[in-house]
Amino acid sequence: MNPNERREKLLEILKNADEPVKGSVLSAKLDVSRQVIVKDIALLRASGMEILATSTGYMILNSLIKREFEIMCKNHKSNDEIFEELKTIIDLGGKAKDVIVKHPTYGIVRADLNVATNRDLKKFMEKVSRNEFKQLSILSPDYHIHTVEVSDVEVLEEIKQELRTKNILFE
């Protein structure tokens, strides 16, 4: 197992644990020394993972685990469709972090959204209606992409299914 695979497995063990996991248990499960575990934990922390070291072992608080996925959505014809798409994502527990289009000349064009609550959505839609708003998706003929942050894969699948039902998901 290479170091990246080992760190992924280490994260998987910590994410699935109901209680702190001792470094010695991790080193035995991953067949490496305790010092390798300490170094891997330091690298994971440096990459932004919130790993806590307690007197009884290492743990990740479930509320701190964030998963990000990209979903492709059909381009909109109206502001109501933008609202419906974002509302669906946040109502089911997701956060629409950004919108991404692939432009034939400029390549990837990305804009932050950070819409996670109804309040965020209301503010965003007020900006849409107030300004001479041009959707970023006009740069791409068929679809745009959102990075969606969810607490777990089940939430992502529920969001995708609802977007599919509403004929918003691009497949």
N, C-alpha and C positions, 0 to 999 in steps of 0.2 A: 504494500500500500504506500503510495507516495505521500509526501507531507500535506498536500492540499486535500487529498482524500481522507487522510487521518483527521485533519481539522474539521472537515465536514461531518465525519462520523462522531467526533467529539461533541460537536454542536448538537447533532441528532440525539446523542445520549443525554445531554444536559436538558434539551428542550422537552424530552419525553419523561424526564425524571419528576417524580412527585415530591422529592426531598433532595437536599444537597447530596452530591456524589463526591466521595473522598478521592483525592488525587491518586492514591494507591489503587483504588478500584478502577479508575480510568486508565491508569498505566497498565494494569493487568488485562483489561478488556481490549486495549489497543496494542498490546505487546510491545510497549516502549518503556523507557525509564520514567521515573517520576519527574526528573528534570526536563525531559522532552515535553511532558504535559504542562509544566510551568511555563516553558517557552511558548508552546502553542496557545495557552490561555493569554499570555501577554500579546501575542500577535493578533488574536481574535479581538481582544480589547482595543488594540490600536486601530483595528478596522471598523470600530464602532459598536461592537457587541457589548451589551451590558451584562458582563459575567461577574457575579458576586463571589468573593471568597469568604466563607463563613468558617467558624470553628469546627463545623461538621462536614465541610466540603464545598464544592463549587456548585453554583446554581444560576439559572436565568429565570428572572421573574416573567411569567407568562404574559403579563400586561406589557412587558417591554419588547416582546418578540414581534417584529413587523416583517411582513412578507410583501414583496412588490412583484407585480406581474404586469405584462403589457397585454391589453386587449384591443382588438381592431373593431372600430365602429364605422357604420356607413356615414357618409357626409350628410349634413343637414340642409334642409330647404328653408327652415324658419327658426326663429329664436325659441319658439315653443318646443321644437325638437331638441334643441340644445338643453333646455330646462329639463325635459323628460329624461334625457340620457343621464345627466348629472344627478338628478333627483333619484333615479333608480339606483345608481351606484351608492349614494350616501344613505338612502333609506335602508339598504340591505347591509350596511356596516362597512362600506368601503370609503376610501379617500381618493378622489381624482387628483393626483399629484401634478399632472401636466398633460399637454396635448402635443403630439408629435406628427409631423407630416414628412413625407419623402419627396423632396422637390427634384425634378429632373436635372436642374442646373446646380442648385446650391446644396443638394444632399439633404441631410437630416436637419429639419428646422423644429425647434422645441420651445414651448412657452410654458412657464409655471402656472398652475391653476390653484393648487392647494385648497380644494373644495372638499371639506369633510363634514360640515354641518349645514343645517337649513339656513343658518345665519350667513355662512360663507356663500352659499348658493344665492341667497337674496342679494348680497353685496355684488357678486359677480354679475348677476342678471341686471342689476341696476346700471352697472358699467356698460353692459351690452346695449341696453336701451338708450342710455344717455349719450354715448359717443357714436360717431359714424363708424359703427362696428363692421368690420370685415372679418369673417371667419378665417382662421388660419387654414382651415381645410380647403379653401378655394385654390390653394397651391397644389393640391393633389386631386386627381380626377374622381376617385371612388371612395376612399376611406381615410380615416385618421386613426391615430393610436393614442390610448391613454395609458400612463403608468398608474396602476391602481394598487393602493396599499390596503391589505386586509390582515385580519388577525390569524386566519387559517385558510387552507385551501377550500374547505367546504363553503366558506363565505364567498370566495371567488367563483366557485361553480354555481352558487345560487344567483349571483349577480349576472354571470354569463347567460344562465338559463332565462332569467327575466328579460335581459336585453334581447335575447333570441326570440322570446315570445312577443316582444314589442316590435320585432323586425328592425332592431337597431344594430345588432351584432353583425359584423361583416365576416362571412365565412366563405 
